Amino acid sequence: MSQSAHEIAQVLQEIAIPLQGGWIQKIYQPDPLAVTLEIRIEGETLHLHISAHPQIPRLHLLTQKYANPSSPPQFCQFLRRHLQGAKVVSIEQVTDDRIVRLRYQKTQDTGSLMADLIGRGANLYLLDANDTVSATLRSGRLAFGDHYELPFGESSSQQHRATEDTSEMSQPADAGAYPINRGLEARYAQLTQDLVIQRAQQAYLSSNTRKIKKAKRRLAGLEADLLRMDRYKDYRQYGELLKAAMHAIPKGATQATVQNYFDPSLGSMIIPLDPSLSANENMNTYFRKFRKYCSAQRELLPRIEAIPQELASLAQERDRLLQGIPPPDVDGLVSTALPRSPGKKVATRKRSEKIKLPYRHFVSLDGLTIGVGRNATENEALTFRAAKGRDLWLHARGVPGSHVAVFMGDWTTVPPQTLYDAAHLALLYSDRKRSGHGDVSYTLRKYVKKVKGKPPGTVTMTQEKNLYVELDETRLNRLKGSET
């Protein structure tokens, strides 16, 4: 449920004047789509929470704190460099819509944090003094370097207001100061909890469906295996009869006619033979296949008998989920998604235990992390310990230089601007830096191999492609500014 333009106006009516002149002390990004600004004003510290969640975008104060990740995401690091220690000049609603501009000043620098809180396209943009986008919370309609424009076709606050609930917002009994903000905090905490439970139920239902399909496929496979093994049940008799008639079977025979001692009438039986095998080998083949039949009876039958019970249990679980009964561990999921009271501290890694990753970190225009080794040891660690098989790997072609890796995360293909960013870094940290141009080879990390017996960082690669690069000072300055 999106926060309405009217609710945003009510929130700002409570906090706009108190926040004016406040100092941004700390910045957190408790989840990938939300940030919290800790702002010190006279006599107290306020926590302004801005979420671009596509289902519940919102802006309001917090009385409780969300758990934070052990290391800040890239957008949070960028905000800290530009906003931490800055003064809040103003915070205002734009065009009476679901858009909020927070203006800040830090020494001689000025800029804005824009919160577009409009439905699924909700996003946060950091703007410079000229309203040029410096960073975005997530990819969307605007990217780095674009001039900020209001959302296309979105002067829709009046249309949105026509459908919003005009009833009085419920407020906590102990709302105290900032009652509108406190009421919204309580409401969105409940909405978040409902959303977490709904997602957990959907995830469990999808998992349950997959388990049922897998169990049915496994049952069909086991039954087919058992049926295939069933044709070997008489093979022990064949082996025994061949053993008795071994002396009479000529070499290269395709069949043997033997007397069937297992038949009360002692009739004859024709047993097929493999002409490429000796009589003894044919006999052993029949015995071996009979042992397979025995193993199948011993191992497959219990597994086949257990699957109907598994399916019945999965069907009961599915019925509970369809009836809306929460999954068993949903409380743990809810507790991690909701804010905690100030008295409850989240366990974090001790400072002395923090791991310093052994390579430079840069952020591409599209928000992907780019790692760059500083020496042979770091090149080795970056390529063979940090980078995964589907990450992109780059190196200046034909000259010594740093290993460069683009950590793809959820991306399936590397964005063009990220490729050029990484190629610039590969060329910059190579022996081609002085010339300022040259070829950069790139391939997937899985196609990069160590060279045995050679110093660390010596590699070979296959399936590579080459990209000609001329160093662009503007691009390099942006990349250097993103280094963490």
C-alpha positions in Angstrom: 0.0 0.0 0.0 1.7 3.2 -1.2 2.0 6.2 1.0 -0.4 8.8 -0.4 0.5 12.4 -1.3 -1.7 13.6 1.5 0.1 11.4 4.0 3.5 12.7 2.8 2.2 16.2 3.3 1.1 15.4 6.9 4.5 13.8 7.6 6.4 16.8 6.3 4.1 19.2 8.2 5.4 17.6 11.4 9.1 17.3 10.6 10.0 19.9 8.0 10.7 22.7 10.5 12.4 20.6 13.1 14.7 19.0 10.6 15.7 22.3 9.0 19.3 23.1 10.1 19.8 19.6 11.5 23.0 17.6 11.0 23.1 14.2 9.2 25.2 12.2 11.7 24.9 8.7 10.3 23.4 6.9 7.3 22.2 3.3 7.2 20.8 1.1 4.5 19.0 -1.7 6.4 17.7 -3.4 3.3 18.5 -3.0 -0.4 15.5 -0.6 -1.0 15.6 1.7 2.0 17.9 4.1 3.8 17.7 5.7 7.3 19.2 9.1 8.0 20.2 9.8 11.6 19.7 13.6 12.0 20.7 15.6 15.1 18.5 18.5 15.9 18.4 20.7 19.0 17.6 18.5 22.0 17.1 15.1 20.2 18.1 12.8 17.4 15.6 11.8 14.7 15.7 8.9 12.4 14.2 9.6 9.0 13.4 6.4 7.1 12.9 6.5 3.3 11.9 3.3 1.6 11.6 2.7 -2.2 10.0 -0.7 -1.8 7.8 -1.2 -4.8 4.8 -2.3 -2.8 5.1 0.0 0.2 7.2 3.1 -0.7 7.2 5.5 2.2 8.9 8.3 4.3 8.5 8.8 8.0 10.4 8.9 11.3 11.4 5.8 13.2 11.4 5.2 16.9 12.9 1.7 16.5 15.9 0.7 14.5 16.2 -1.9 11.7 19.0 -4.4 11.8 21.8 -3.4 9.5 24.0 -5.6 7.2 27.5 -6.3 8.4 28.9 -4.2 5.6 27.2 -1.2 4.0 25.9 -1.5 0.4 27.4 0.6 -2.3 24.7 3.2 -2.3 25.0 3.6 1.4 28.7 4.1 1.1 28.2 6.8 -1.6 25.6 8.6 0.6 28.0 8.6 3.6 30.7 10.2 1.5 28.4 13.0 0.4 25.8 13.4 3.1 27.4 12.4 6.4 28.2 15.6 8.3 26.0 17.6 6.0 23.4 20.2 7.1 19.8 19.8 6.2 18.8 23.0 4.4 15.2 22.0 3.8 12.8 19.1 3.2 9.8 19.6 1.0 7.1 18.0 -1.1 7.4 18.5 -4.8 4.3 19.5 -6.9 2.0 18.1 -4.1 2.9 14.6 -5.3 4.6 11.6 -3.8 8.0 13.2 -4.4 10.2 14.6 -1.6 13.3 16.7 -2.0 15.8 16.9 0.9 18.3 19.7 0.2 21.7 19.5 2.0 24.9 21.5 2.3 28.3 20.2 3.2 31.1 22.8 3.4 30.8 24.5 0.0 28.9 21.6 -1.7 25.2 21.6 -2.1 22.8 19.0 -3.5 19.6 17.1 -3.0 18.3 13.7 -2.1 15.2 13.0 -4.1 12.7 10.4 -3.0 10.3 9.4 -5.8 7.8 7.3 -3.8 5.4 6.5 -6.7 4.5 2.9 -6.9 6.7 0.2 -8.4 9.0 2.9 -9.9 9.9 4.2 -6.5 13.6 5.2 -6.2 16.1 7.5 -4.5 18.4 9.8 -6.4 21.4 11.8 -5.1 21.6 15.0 -7.1 24.4 17.6 -7.3 23.9 21.4 -7.3 22.7 21.3 -10.9 20.2 18.5 -10.3 22.4 16.0 -12.2 22.1 12.4 -10.9 25.2 11.3 -9.0 23.8 8.0 -7.7 20.6 5.9 -7.6 19.3 3.4 -5.1 18.4 1.0 -7.9 18.3 1.0 -11.7 15.3 2.8 -13.0 14.2 5.6 -15.3 17.2 7.8 -14.5 20.9 6.9 -14.4 24.2 8.5 -13.5 24.7 11.7 -15.4 21.1 12.3 -16.3 19.4 15.6 -15.4 16.6 15.0 -12.9 13.1 15.2 -14.3 9.8 14.5 -12.6 8.4 11.0 -13.4 6.9 10.9 -16.9 3.2 11.3 -16.8 3.2 11.6 -13.1 1.4 14.8 -12.0 -1.1 12.4 -10.6 -1.4 13.3 -7.0 -5.0 14.5 -7.6 -5.9 11.2 -9.2 -4.2 9.3 -6.4 -6.0 11.4 -3.8 -9.4 10.5 -5.4 -8.9 6.9 -4.4 -7.1 7.3 -1.0 -8.8 6.7 2.4 -9.8 10.0 3.9 -10.6 8.6 7.3 -8.5 9.5 10.3 -5.2 7.6 10.6 -5.1 5.5 13.8 -2.3 6.6 16.1 -0.6 4.8 19.0 -1.9 5.7 22.4 1.6 7.0 23.4 2.3 8.7 20.1 3.7 11.8 21.9 5.6 14.1 19.5 5.2 13.5 15.8 1.9 11.6 16.1 1.4 11.3 12.3 4.9 9.7 11.9 4.4 7.4 14.8 1.0 6.2 13.4 2.6 5.6 10.0 5.5 3.7 11.6 3.1 1.4 13.3 0.9 0.9 10.2 3.9 0.1 8.0 5.4 -2.3 10.5 2.1 -4.3 10.3 2.1 -4.0 6.5 5.7 -5.2 6.4 4.9 -8.1 8.7 1.9 -9.1 6.5 4.1 -8.8 3.4 6.9 -11.0 4.9 4.3 -13.6 5.9 2.7 -13.5 2.4 6.1 -13.9 0.7 7.1 -16.7 3.0 3.9 -18.5 2.2 4.3 -18.0 -1.5 7.9 -19.2 -1.3 6.9 -22.3 0.8 4.1 -23.0 -1.6 6.4 -22.9 -4.6 8.9 -25.1 -2.8 6.1 -27.5 -1.8 5.0 -27.7 -5.5 8.5 -28.4 -6.6 9.0 -31.1 -4.0 5.7 -32.8 -5.0 6.8 -32.8 -8.7 10.2 -34.1 -7.8 8.8 -36.9 -5.6 6.5 -38.0 -8.3 9.3 -38.0 -10.9 11.4 -40.0 -8.4 8.6 -42.5 -7.9 8.2 -43.0 -11.6 11.9 -43.4 -12.1 12.2 -46.0 -9.3 9.2 -47.9 -10.6 10.8 -47.9 -14.1 14.1 -49.1 -12.7 12.3 -51.9 -10.7 10.4 -53.0 -13.8 13.6 -53.0 -15.8 15.4 -55.2 -13.2 12.4 -57.6 -13.1 13.5 -59.2 -16.3 16.6 -60.5 -14.6 14.8 -62.5 -11.9 15.3 -65.8 -13.8 19.0 -65.1 -14.6 20.3 -67.1 -11.7 18.8 -70.2 -13.2 20.3 -69.4 -16.6 23.7 -69.1 -15.0 23.4 -72.4 -13.1 22.2 -74.2 -16.2 25.1 -72.8 -18.2 27.5 -73.9 -15.5 26.2 -77.5 -15.8 26.4 -77.4 -19.7 29.7 -75.5 -19.9 31.6 -78.4 -21.6 29.1 -78.7 -24.4 28.9 -75.0 -25.5 31.1 -74.2 -28.5 33.0 -70.9 -28.8 31.2 -68.1 -30.5 27.7 -69.7 -30.0 24.7 -67.3 -30.1 22.6 -69.6 -27.9 22.8 -72.8 -25.9 20.2 -75.6 -25.7 20.4 -77.0 -22.2 18.3 -79.4 -20.0 16.3 -77.4 -17.5 16.9 -79.1 -14.1 14.5 -76.5 -12.5 11.6 -77.9 -14.5 10.0 -80.9 -13.0 9.5 -82.4 -16.4 13.2 -81.8 -17.2 12.4 -80.2 -20.5 15.0 -78.4 -22.6 15.6 -74.6 -22.6 17.3 -72.2 -25.1 19.5 -69.6 -23.4 20.7 -66.6 -25.5 24.5 -66.0 -25.5 26.8 -63.2 -26.5 29.1 -64.7 -29.2 31.9 -62.2 -28.3 32.1 -63.7 -24.8 33.2 -67.2 -23.7 30.7 -69.6 -22.1 32.2 -68.8 -18.7 31.8 -65.0 -19.3 28.2 -65.5 -20.4 27.5 -67.4 -17.2 29.1 -64.7 -15.1 27.1 -62.0 -16.9 23.8 -63.8 -16.0 24.9 -64.1 -12.4 25.8 -60.4 -12.3 22.5 -59.3 -13.7 20.7 -61.5 -11.2 22.5 -59.8 -8.4 21.3 -56.5 -9.8 17.8 -57.8 -9.6 18.3 -58.8 -6.0 19.8 -55.4 -5.1 16.8 -53.7 -6.8 14.3 -55.7 -4.7 16.3 -54.9 -1.6 16.9 -51.2 -2.2 14.2 -49.9 -4.5 11.1 -51.4 -2.9 11.6 -49.6 0.5 12.2 -46.3 -1.3 9.1 -46.8 -3.5 7.0 -47.6 -0.5 8.2 -44.5 1.4 7.3 -42.0 -1.4 3.5 -42.2 -0.9 4.0 -41.2 2.7 6.2 -38.3 1.6 3.6 -37.2 -0.9 0.8 -37.3 1.8 2.9 -35.2 4.1 3.6 -32.6 1.3 -0.1 -32.6 0.5 -1.0 -31.8 4.1 1.6 -29.0 4.2 0.2 -27.6 0.9 -3.3 -27.6 2.4 -2.1 -25.7 5.5 -0.4 -23.1 3.3 -3.5 -22.7 1.1 -5.6 -22.2 4.2 -3.3 -19.3 5.2 -1.5 -21.0 8.1 2.0 -19.4 8.4 5.1 -21.5 7.8 6.8 -22.8 11.0 9.8 -20.5 10.9 8.0 -17.3 9.8 8.5 -15.7 13.2 12.3 -15.6 12.5 11.7 -14.0 9.1 9.4 -11.4 10.5 11.8 -10.5 13.4 14.6 -9.8 10.9 12.4 -7.7 8.7 10.9 -5.5 11.4 12.7 -2.8 13.4 14.0 -3.5 16.9 13.6 -1.4 20.0 16.7 0.6 20.9 17.5 -1.7 23.8 17.9 -4.7 21.6 21.2 -4.8 19.9 21.9 -6.9 16.9 25.1 -9.0 17.2 27.7 -7.8 14.7 31.2 -9.0 13.8 33.8 -7.5 16.1 36.0 -4.9 14.5 39.1 -7.1 15.0 37.3 -9.9 13.1 36.4 -7.9 10.0 37.9 -9.3 6.9 39.6 -6.8 4.6 39.2 -8.0 1.1 42.6 -8.1 -0.7 41.9 -5.8 -3.7 40.6 -2.4 -4.7 36.8 -1.9 -4.9 35.1 0.4 -7.5 31.5 0.8 -8.4 30.4 0.9 -12.0 27.9 3.3 -13.6 25.2 0.5 -13.3 26.0 -0.2 -9.6 28.1 -3.4 -10.0 31.2 -3.9 -7.9 34.5 -4.0 -9.8 37.6 -5.6 -8.1 41.1 -4.6 -9.2 44.3 -6.4 -7.9 47.2 -4.2 -6.8 50.0 -6.9 -7.0 50.5 -10.5 -8.0 49.2 -11.8 -4.7 46.0 -9.7 -4.9 45.5 -10.7 -8.5 45.7 -14.3 -7.4 43.2 -13.8 -4.6 40.8 -11.7 -6.7 40.7 -14.2 -9.6 40.7 -17.5 -7.8 39.2 -16.8 -4.4 36.8 -13.9 -4.8 35.5 -14.1 -8.4 33.0 -16.8 -9.3 32.8 -18.7 -12.6 30.2 -16.4 -14.2 31.8 -13.2 -13.1 33.6 -11.2 -15.9 37.4 -11.2 -15.9 39.5 -8.6 -17.7 43.2 -7.8 -18.4 45.2 -5.4 -20.6 46.1 -7.4 -23.7 49.8 -8.4 -24.1 51.3 -6.4 -21.2 51.7 -6.8 -17.4 48.8 -5.4 -15.4 46.2 -5.9 -12.8 43.5 -8.6 -12.9 40.0 -7.0 -13.0 36.8 -8.8 -12.1 33.2 -7.6 -12.4 31.0 -9.3 -9.8 27.8 -10.0 -11.7 25.6 -10.8 -8.7 22.0 -11.3 -10.1 23.0 -9.8 -13.5 23.0 -12.4 -16.4 24.8 -10.1 -18.9 27.3 -7.4 -18.2 25.8 -3.9 -19.0 27.8 -2.0 -21.7 28.8 0.9 -19.4 30.0 -1.5 -16.8 32.1 -3.3 -19.4 33.7 0.0 -20.4 34.3 1.0 -16.8 36.1 -2.3 -16.1 38.1 -2.1 -19.3 39.2 1.5 -18.3 40.4 0.2 -15.0 42.3 -2.8 -16.6 44.0 -0.3 -19.0 44.7 2.3 -16.2 46.4 -0.3 -14.0 48.6 -1.8 -16.7 51.8 -0.9 -18.6 49.6 0.8 -21.2 48.6 3.6 -18.8 51.1 6.0 -20.3 50.0 5.5 -23.8 46.4 5.9 -22.7 45.0 3.4 -25.2 45.1 -0.3 -26.1 43.2 -3.6 -26.3 41.7 -5.2 -23.2 40.8 -8.9 -23.2 37.8 -10.1 -21.3 36.1 -13.5 -20.7 34.2 -15.3 -18.0 36.2 -16.1 -14.9 35.6 -19.9 -15.4 37.7 -19.7 -18.6 40.8 -18.3 -16.6 43.2 -21.0 -15.4 46.4 -20.9 -13.3 49.7 -21.8 -14.9 51.4 -24.5 -12.8 54.9 -23.8 -11.7 54.7 -20.0 -12.5 54.5 -17.1 -10.0 51.2 -16.0 -8.5 48.9 -14.2 -10.9 50.2 -16.0 -14.0 47.2 -17.2 -15.9 45.9 -18.4 -19.3 42.4 -17.7 -20.7 40.2 -19.0 -23.4 37.1 -17.8 -25.3 38.2 -14.2 -24.7 37.1 -11.2 -26.6 39.0 -7.9 -27.1 37.9 -4.3 -26.6 39.9 -1.3 -27.8 39.9 1.4 -25.1 41.1 5.0 -25.0 41.2 6.3 -21.5 38.4 8.9 -20.7 39.3 11.3 -17.9 35.7 11.9 -17.0 35.0 8.2 -16.7 38.1 7.6 -14.7 37.3 10.5 -12.3 33.9 9.0 -11.6 35.4 5.6 -11.0 38.1 6.9 -8.7 35.4 8.8 -6.7 33.5 5.5 -6.3 36.5 3.6 -4.8 35.8 2.2 -1.4 
